[in-house]
Amino acid sequence: MKHLLSIETMSRQDIEHILAATPAIKQQRGRHDSQPLAGKIWALLFSKSSTRTRVSFEVGIRELGGQAIFLSSAEVQLGRGEPIKDTARVLGRMIHGAVIRTFAQFDVEEFAQFSGLPTINALTDQEHPCQILTDIFTYEEKRGPIVGKRVVFVGDGACNVAASWIFAAAKLDFELRIAAPKKFQPPPELLRRAGGKVICTEDLRGAAHGADMLYTDVWVSMGKEAESADRMRELAGYQINQTLVELAKPDALVMHCLPAYRGKEIDEATFEANAETIFDQAANRLHCQKAILAWLVS
């Protein structure tokens, strides 16, 4: 049985399969030749709030012929302390697949182990694999293969999105530069585990020079709200703005996984100048995740 639990555990072959399948799925929206989830019911178990992830998965499941049930942690016994493995063994007897958005990576992995269901990590504190697969698809849709390119991640380089970028760089042979204060750079152990060409630096301008993509995420991830004031102060200056864009290649893409806080990780003018790419990136969550769902049940 297949799962999508992390970029780290995916093979290059499987990543490339999903990326290759996405264009046709996008083009065929509304007139799919097959509905691989017909007669299937998938559950979305979310402990964290969501806009793009929830909507894209619910719509995607339905467009592939299935039905989606949304279950927030407040609505199920997980919110009252039931072990994830017990919830998994119950749902494994009732539904056909699960999409989980939660805090601990271990919970997603344990659910997959005990449920016997194809399971998708829709975000944990450790990784955000569906986002990065979509981001790579978006880049390749607009600029061609990402192999050999230079991606620059600006801001909190120790977050889940950055971690998935790190593993993707090694899998797909592109260079990743993480421009962040020392405190917000990924742990050495993660870098050793991932391998690949990943450069961590506090020199934002140096990192951006010659970039094929400039990418950022919020400075305060979900669950880090108590650190908000400190993060705002320490990450100030690690912003994508026009000055930084001018250091990248002339055709460099500016991307943001949203939501965006203008004036912080990206300024208003730069966000709006690149809004078409950023919102194409958001819309592509639907198409790439449909490719993921189809791959899981194939």
C-alpha positions as CSV (number, residue, x, y, z in Angstrom):
1,M,0.0,0.0,0.0
2,K,1.3,3.5,-0.9
3,H,1.3,6.5,1.3
4,L,2.6,10.1,0.9
5,L,4.0,10.8,4.3
6,S,7.1,13.0,3.5
7,I,9.3,14.1,0.6
8,E,12.2,12.4,2.6
9,T,10.6,8.9,2.2
10,M,9.5,9.3,-1.5
11,S,11.6,7.9,-4.3
12,R,12.6,10.1,-7.2
13,Q,10.7,7.9,-9.5
14,D,7.4,8.4,-7.5
15,I,8.0,12.2,-7.4
16,E,8.6,12.3,-11.1
17,H,5.5,10.2,-11.7
18,I,3.3,12.6,-9.8
19,L,4.8,15.6,-11.6
20,A,4.4,14.0,-15.0
21,A,0.8,13.1,-14.3
22,T,-0.3,16.5,-13.1
23,P,-0.4,18.4,-16.5
24,A,-3.0,16.0,-18.0
25,I,-5.1,16.0,-14.9
26,K,-5.1,19.8,-15.0
27,Q,-6.0,19.9,-18.6
28,Q,-8.7,17.4,-18.3
29,R,-10.5,19.0,-15.4
30,G,-14.2,18.5,-15.7
31,R,-13.9,15.8,-18.3
32,H,-11.7,13.1,-16.8
33,D,-11.5,9.8,-18.6
34,S,-11.6,7.9,-15.3
35,Q,-12.6,8.4,-11.8
36,P,-10.2,6.4,-9.6
37,L,-12.0,7.3,-6.4
38,A,-15.5,6.3,-7.6
39,G,-17.4,4.7,-4.7
40,K,-14.7,5.6,-2.2
41,I,-15.0,7.8,0.9
42,W,-11.9,9.7,2.2
43,A,-11.6,11.4,5.5
44,L,-9.8,14.7,6.1
45,L,-8.6,14.8,9.7
46,F,-7.4,18.3,10.5
47,S,-6.0,19.5,13.8
48,K,-4.7,22.7,12.1
49,S,-6.7,25.4,10.3
50,S,-6.6,25.4,6.5
51,T,-7.9,27.2,3.4
52,R,-6.0,25.9,0.3
53,T,-5.3,22.4,1.6
54,R,-8.8,21.7,2.8
55,V,-10.6,23.1,-0.3
56,S,-8.2,21.5,-2.8
57,F,-8.4,18.1,-1.3
58,E,-12.2,18.1,-0.8
59,V,-12.7,19.3,-4.4
60,G,-10.1,16.9,-5.7
61,I,-11.6,13.9,-4.1
62,R,-15.0,14.7,-5.4
63,E,-13.7,15.4,-8.9
64,L,-12.1,12.0,-9.0
65,G,-15.4,10.4,-8.1
66,G,-15.1,10.0,-4.4
67,Q,-16.7,11.6,-1.3
68,A,-14.9,13.6,1.4
69,I,-15.7,13.8,5.1
70,F,-14.1,16.6,7.0
71,L,-13.3,15.8,10.7
72,S,-11.7,18.5,12.8
73,S,-9.9,17.5,16.1
74,A,-12.7,19.2,18.0
75,E,-15.3,16.9,16.4
76,V,-13.7,13.5,17.0
77,Q,-12.4,11.7,20.1
78,L,-8.8,12.6,19.2
79,G,-9.7,16.0,20.7
80,R,-10.4,14.2,24.0
81,G,-7.2,12.2,24.1
82,E,-8.0,9.0,22.1
83,P,-4.7,7.5,20.8
84,I,-4.2,8.1,17.1
85,K,-3.7,4.3,16.6
86,D,-7.2,3.6,18.0
87,T,-8.8,6.2,15.7
88,A,-6.8,4.7,12.9
89,R,-8.1,1.2,13.5
90,V,-11.7,2.4,13.7
91,L,-11.6,4.5,10.5
92,G,-9.7,1.8,8.7
93,R,-12.8,-0.3,8.9
94,M,-15.1,2.4,7.6
95,I,-13.4,4.6,5.0
96,H,-11.0,4.2,2.1
97,G,-8.2,6.8,2.6
98,A,-7.2,9.7,4.9
99,V,-5.7,13.1,4.5
100,I,-4.2,14.3,7.8
101,R,-3.1,17.9,8.8
102,T,-1.7,17.9,12.3
103,F,1.3,18.7,14.5
104,A,3.5,15.6,14.9
105,Q,4.9,13.7,12.0
106,F,4.7,10.6,14.1
107,D,0.9,10.8,14.3
108,V,0.6,10.6,10.5
109,E,3.0,7.7,10.3
110,E,1.2,5.9,13.1
111,F,-2.1,6.4,11.5
112,A,-0.8,4.9,8.2
113,Q,0.6,2.0,10.1
114,F,-2.5,1.1,12.1
115,S,-5.3,2.1,9.7
116,G,-4.3,0.1,6.7
117,L,-5.4,3.0,4.5
118,P,-3.6,5.1,1.9
119,T,-2.6,8.1,4.0
120,I,-1.5,11.6,2.9
121,N,0.5,14.1,5.0
122,A,-1.3,17.4,4.4
123,L,1.1,19.2,6.7
124,T,2.9,18.4,10.0
125,D,5.5,20.4,11.9
126,Q,8.2,18.4,10.2
127,E,7.1,18.5,6.5
128,H,4.6,19.8,4.0
129,P,5.1,17.5,1.0
130,C,2.0,18.3,-1.0
131,Q,3.0,22.0,-1.0
132,I,6.5,21.4,-2.3
133,L,5.3,18.9,-5.0
134,T,2.9,21.6,-6.2
135,D,5.6,24.3,-6.1
136,I,7.9,22.2,-8.2
137,F,5.2,21.5,-10.7
138,T,4.4,25.2,-10.9
139,Y,8.0,26.0,-11.6
140,E,8.3,23.4,-14.3
141,E,5.0,24.4,-15.8
142,K,6.4,27.9,-16.3
143,R,10.1,27.5,-16.7
144,G,10.9,23.9,-17.6
145,P,12.8,21.2,-15.6
146,I,14.0,22.2,-12.1
147,V,17.1,20.0,-12.4
148,G,20.2,22.1,-12.1
149,K,18.3,25.3,-11.1
150,R,18.9,27.5,-8.1
151,V,16.1,27.9,-5.6
152,V,16.5,30.4,-2.8
153,F,14.3,30.1,0.4
154,V,14.1,33.3,2.4
155,G,13.1,33.6,6.0
156,D,12.5,30.8,8.5
157,G,14.7,28.1,7.1
158,A,14.0,25.7,10.0
159,C,10.2,25.4,9.2
160,N,8.4,22.4,7.7
161,V,8.2,23.9,4.2
162,A,11.9,24.5,4.1
163,A,12.5,20.9,5.3
164,S,10.5,19.5,2.4
165,W,12.5,21.8,0.0
166,I,15.7,20.4,1.4
167,F,14.7,16.8,0.8
168,A,13.4,17.7,-2.7
169,A,16.7,19.3,-3.6
170,A,18.5,16.1,-3.1
171,K,15.9,14.0,-4.8
172,L,15.7,16.2,-8.0
173,D,19.2,17.5,-8.2
174,F,18.7,21.3,-7.9
175,E,20.6,23.7,-5.7
176,L,18.8,25.1,-2.6
177,R,20.0,28.2,-0.8
178,I,18.5,29.0,2.5
179,A,18.9,32.7,3.5
180,A,18.1,33.0,7.2
181,P,19.6,34.1,10.5
182,K,21.7,31.4,12.1
183,K,18.9,30.7,14.6
184,F,16.5,30.0,11.8
185,Q,18.7,27.7,9.7
186,P,17.9,24.0,9.5
187,P,19.6,21.6,12.0
188,P,22.8,20.0,10.7
189,E,21.4,16.6,11.3
190,L,18.6,17.2,8.9
191,L,21.0,18.5,6.3
192,R,23.3,15.4,6.7
193,R,20.3,13.1,6.4
194,A,19.0,14.8,3.2
195,G,22.3,15.2,1.3
196,G,22.1,17.2,-1.9
197,K,23.4,20.7,-2.6
198,V,22.0,22.8,0.2
199,I,23.7,26.1,1.2
200,C,22.7,27.9,4.4
201,T,23.8,31.5,4.8
202,E,22.9,34.7,6.6
203,D,23.9,36.6,3.5
204,L,20.5,37.3,1.9
205,R,21.8,39.3,-1.1
206,G,24.6,36.8,-1.8
207,A,22.1,33.9,-1.8
208,A,19.7,35.7,-4.2
209,H,22.3,36.4,-6.8
210,G,21.5,34.4,-9.9
211,A,18.5,32.7,-8.4
212,D,16.0,30.9,-10.7
213,M,13.3,31.1,-7.9
214,L,12.9,33.3,-4.8
215,Y,10.6,31.6,-2.3
216,T,9.3,32.6,1.1
217,D,6.8,31.5,3.8
218,V,5.4,33.2,6.9
219,W,7.7,34.1,9.7
220,V,5.3,32.7,12.3
221,S,4.1,29.2,11.5
222,M,1.1,27.6,13.2
223,G,2.0,26.7,16.7
224,K,4.7,29.4,17.0
225,E,2.4,32.3,17.8
226,A,3.9,32.7,21.3
227,E,7.2,33.5,19.6
228,S,5.7,36.1,17.3
229,A,7.3,39.2,18.6
230,D,10.8,37.6,18.8
231,R,10.4,36.1,15.3
232,M,9.3,39.5,13.8
233,R,12.4,41.2,15.3
234,E,14.9,38.5,14.4
235,L,13.7,37.9,10.8
236,A,13.3,41.5,10.0
237,G,15.3,42.2,6.8
238,Y,14.9,38.7,5.4
239,Q,12.2,39.9,3.0
240,I,11.6,39.4,-0.7
241,N,11.4,42.9,-2.2
242,Q,12.2,44.5,-5.5
243,T,15.8,45.1,-4.5
244,L,16.2,41.4,-3.9
245,V,14.4,40.4,-7.1
246,E,16.8,42.5,-9.1
247,L,19.7,40.2,-7.9
248,A,18.0,37.1,-9.3
249,K,17.9,36.1,-12.9
250,P,15.7,38.3,-15.1
251,D,13.1,35.5,-15.5
252,A,13.2,34.3,-11.9
253,L,9.9,33.3,-10.3
254,V,8.8,34.7,-7.0
255,M,6.7,32.2,-5.1
256,H,4.9,32.1,-1.8
257,C,2.9,29.2,-0.3
258,L,0.4,31.6,1.3
259,P,-1.1,33.0,3.4
260,A,1.1,36.1,2.9
261,Y,1.8,38.9,5.4
262,R,2.7,41.8,3.3
263,G,5.4,44.1,4.7
264,K,6.9,41.1,6.5
265,E,8.3,38.2,4.5
266,I,7.4,39.9,1.2
267,D,6.5,43.5,0.5
268,E,3.2,44.6,-1.0
269,A,4.6,45.8,-4.3
270,T,6.6,42.6,-5.0
271,F,3.7,40.4,-4.0
272,E,1.3,42.1,-6.4
273,A,3.9,42.2,-9.2
274,N,4.1,38.4,-8.9
275,A,0.5,37.7,-7.9
276,E,-0.2,35.7,-11.1
277,T,2.5,33.2,-10.3
278,I,1.6,33.0,-6.6
279,F,-2.1,32.4,-7.3
280,D,-1.3,29.9,-10.1
281,Q,0.8,28.2,-7.5
282,A,-2.2,28.1,-5.1
283,A,-4.6,26.8,-7.7
284,N,-2.2,24.1,-8.7
285,R,-2.6,22.5,-5.3
286,L,-5.9,21.0,-6.7
287,H,-4.3,19.5,-9.8
288,C,-1.2,18.1,-8.1
289,Q,-3.1,16.7,-5.2
290,K,-5.5,14.9,-7.6
291,A,-2.3,13.4,-9.2
292,I,-1.2,12.3,-5.7
293,L,-4.6,10.7,-5.0
294,A,-4.7,8.9,-8.3
295,W,-1.1,7.6,-7.8
296,L,-2.0,6.3,-4.3
297,V,-4.9,4.2,-5.5
298,S,-3.2,3.0,-8.8
